[in-house]
Amino acid sequence: MFNSLFDQVDSIIVRDPAARNRLEVITCYPGLHAVWLHRIAHFFWNLGLKWLARFLSMFSRLITGIEIHPGAKVGRRVFLDHGLGIVIGETTEIGDDCTIYQGVTLGGTSLYKGVKRHPTLGKGVVVSAGAKVLGGFTVGDGARIGSNAVVLKEIPPGATAVGIPARILHPDLPQSADSKTKEYFSAYGVTPNVDDPVSMALKGLIDATIEQEAKIAQLEKALAKFSNTPTDVSNSTETKRDLGAIKEWLKE
């Protein structure tokens, strides 16, 4: 029992640089308290003591600001970072080593009782602040969900989902071999050197437009030499300058 307790505490210390020691984590981390209280509530839920389980979950919500339905299944070493405003629905299943940030909703879209209404998170999934994962689908192992994303369909293992509604980026990225280590953990689901394909497409269009403007300017100069009439390329230069500024903004 104590080995499991310290295993979860140590996994939080690995993933949160603000955590200085076990005592601080055990006494000052509401996400850890919410998970512990949920395990008790889930035990009562499985015994058939539904009201007691719901009452305990509401007590946990009162003192932690985190709402976990007692019917939800939570794996080992799950870290609710900051935690305030997290809502986890009844048929949710959360795999081992997942990290969930503040304001996340793991909710359902179906109104039918007795069916799988809430998402299933695989191992090592990172759900960033404010994200909404809605529906009875699966988020694959090692997947990342960006801040404020609204996920309405399945996410492949290792992929990153961003936007409203969420779109899938780079499903072929290597998956985490061990989510408990700093080497593979990605805080807030930030994936280094991975660009949004929409931004990349816009950059490509801007590059092509700048190249075309340069060619048009060269053609105007050539025509001016043949006709011996001056040509005004200021509009082309201004357009090129404006497009360059937009390109730099997209890079930021």
Secondary structure in CASP SS format (residue, H / E / C, confidence):
PFRMAT SS
TARGET T0000
AUTHOR 0000-0000-0000
METHOD secondary structure of the structure
MODEL  1
M C 1.00
F H 1.00
N H 1.00
S H 1.00
L H 1.00
F H 1.00
D H 1.00
Q H 1.00
V H 1.00
D H 1.00
S H 1.00
I H 1.00
I H 1.00
V H 1.00
R H 1.00
D C 1.00
P C 1.00
A C 1.00
A C 1.00
R C 1.00
N C 1.00
R H 1.00
L H 1.00
E H 1.00
V H 1.00
I H 1.00
T H 1.00
C H 1.00
Y C 1.00
P H 1.00
G H 1.00
L H 1.00
H H 1.00
A H 1.00
V H 1.00
W H 1.00
L H 1.00
H H 1.00
R H 1.00
I H 1.00
A H 1.00
H H 1.00
F H 1.00
F H 1.00
W H 1.00
N H 1.00
L H 1.00
G C 1.00
L C 1.00
K H 1.00
W H 1.00
L H 1.00
A H 1.00
R H 1.00
F H 1.00
L H 1.00
S H 1.00
M H 1.00
F H 1.00
S H 1.00
R H 1.00
L H 1.00
I H 1.00
T H 1.00
G C 1.00
I C 1.00
E E 1.00
I E 1.00
H C 1.00
P C 1.00
G C 1.00
A C 1.00
K E 1.00
V E 1.00
G C 1.00
R C 1.00
R C 1.00
V C 1.00
F E 1.00
L E 1.00
D C 1.00
H C 1.00
G C 1.00
L C 1.00
G C 1.00
I C 1.00
V E 1.00
I E 1.00
G C 1.00
E C 1.00
T C 1.00
T C 1.00
E E 1.00
I E 1.00
G C 1.00
D C 1.00
D C 1.00
C C 1.00
T E 1.00
I E 1.00
Y C 1.00
Q C 1.00
G C 1.00
V C 1.00
T E 1.00
L E 1.00
G E 1.00
G C 1.00
T C 1.00
S C 1.00
L C 1.00
Y C 1.00
K C 1.00
G C 1.00
V C 1.00
K C 1.00
R C 1.00
H C 1.00
P C 1.00
T E 1.00
L E 1.00
G C 1.00
K C 1.00
G C 1.00
V C 1.00
V E 1.00
V E 1.00
S C 1.00
A C 1.00
G C 1.00
A C 1.00
K E 1.00
V E 1.00
L E 1.00
G C 1.00
G C 1.00
F C 1.00
T E 1.00
V E 1.00
G C 1.00
D C 1.00
G C 1.00
A C 1.00
R E 1.00
I E 1.00
G C 1.00
S C 1.00
N C 1.00
A C 1.00
V E 1.00
V E 1.00
L C 1.00
K C 1.00
E C 1.00
I E 1.00
P C 1.00
P C 1.00
G C 1.00
A C 1.00
T E 1.00
A E 1.00
V E 1.00
G C 1.00
I C 1.00
P C 1.00
A C 1.00
R E 1.00
I E 1.00
L E 1.00
H C 1.00
P C 1.00
D C 1.00
L C 1.00
P C 1.00
Q C 1.00
S C 1.00
A C 1.00
D C 1.00
S C 1.00
K C 1.00
T C 1.00
K C 1.00
E C 1.00
Y C 1.00
F C 1.00
S C 1.00
A H 1.00
Y H 1.00
G H 1.00
V C 1.00
T C 1.00
P C 1.00
N C 1.00
V C 1.00
D C 1.00
D C 1.00
P H 1.00
V H 1.00
S H 1.00
M H 1.00
A H 1.00
L H 1.00
K H 1.00
G H 1.00
L H 1.00
I H 1.00
D H 1.00
A H 1.00
T H 1.00
I H 1.00
E H 1.00
Q H 1.00
E H 1.00
A H 1.00
K H 1.00
I H 1.00
A H 1.00
Q H 1.00
L H 1.00
E H 1.00
K H 1.00
A H 1.00
L H 1.00
A H 1.00
K H 1.00
F H 1.00
S H 1.00
N C 1.00
T C 1.00
P C 1.00
T C 1.00
D C 1.00
V C 1.00
S H 1.00
N H 1.00
S H 1.00
T H 1.00
E H 1.00
T H 1.00
K H 1.00
R H 1.00
D H 1.00
L H 1.00
G H 1.00
A H 1.00
I H 1.00
K H 1.00
E H 1.00
W H 1.00
L H 1.00
K H 1.00
E C 1.00
END
